[in-house]
Amino acid sequence: MSESTIQIALVLPDLLGTYGDFGNAVVLEKRMTWRGIKAEIVPINYGEPVPDSCDIYVVGGGEDTAQTLAVKHLREHPGLQRAVTKNAVVLGVCAGIQIFGESFTRADNVTHPGMGLIDSTSHAGGSRAIGEVLAEPADGLFEGVLSGFENHQGRTVLGPAARPLAHVKVGTGNDGSVEGAVQGRIVCTYLHGPVLPRNPQLADLLIEWATGTKVAPLDLPAVTAMRAERVRAAS
Ligand code: GLN
C-alpha cells in the first residue's frame, strides 16, 4: 500500500449537502483510517478553486437553485472534470447525478448545461419521489441490496455510455426502473441516508478503486443493525 494520503474532496458542501450527505466523505475517511490507510477530507466551498489532484470527489444533493449555482461554479472551475481524466473516483448524489449529466431541465422548465461527465439527461417529473428505496446492484458491482432515502423531482435518462448502478425494487430512483449510474469510476445515485453509511459495501468499492487495493470487511455491529432495520422498514 502506498504511504501517500488519499484525499477526499468534499465538493461544495455549502451548496450541495442535503440530508447530511457530507457523511459520505466522513465514512470514506473513517473506513480507510480504521484500516491503516491515510486519508483526509478536503472541503471545497463555493467561490474557491476546485483542485484536480484529489483521489476521490464526493458531491451531495441540493435543490434546483443550489444545484444551478453549483454547476455554474464547477463549469467555471473544471478541476473535477480534469481529475476524471486522471482516473479520480467520483460519487454524485441526487443533484450530483443531475449536474454530472449533459443537461438538466428544472421544474421551472429551464434547461441548464451539465458537466458532461456522464451520458445522461435529467428533467423534472410530474411528482416528487419521496421515501425509502431498495435496489439490486447491477452487474454484481457489490454485494447486498442498495438501501437509501430519496426526495427529488428530477428523473434521469441514461445514454448508452452510462450503465445503471442498480435495479429498483422499492421506490423510484432515476425513473421507477433503474437507479443511479456508473460510468468509468464515476458512481451516481439518487439515494441519501447518507448512502455510504447505509451501504458500506459501496463505500468499500470506491475505496478499492481509489487505493487499487482489496480491503477486508469491517465488523461494525451498529452499522449492520442500522442497515437491517432500514431494509426491513422499506420491504
Ligand atoms: N433538485 C433536484 C430534484 O428535486 C435534486 C434534489 C436533491 O438533491 N435532493 O430533483
Boltz pocket constraint, residues with backbone or C-beta under 6 A from the ligand:
constraints:
  - pocket:
      binder: B
      contacts: [[A, 18], [A, 60], [A, 61], [A, 62], [A, 63], [A, 64], [A, 67], [A, 93], [A, 94], [A, 95], [A, 96], [A, 98], [A, 151], [A, 152], [A, 153], [A, 154], [A, 155]]
      max_distance: 6.0
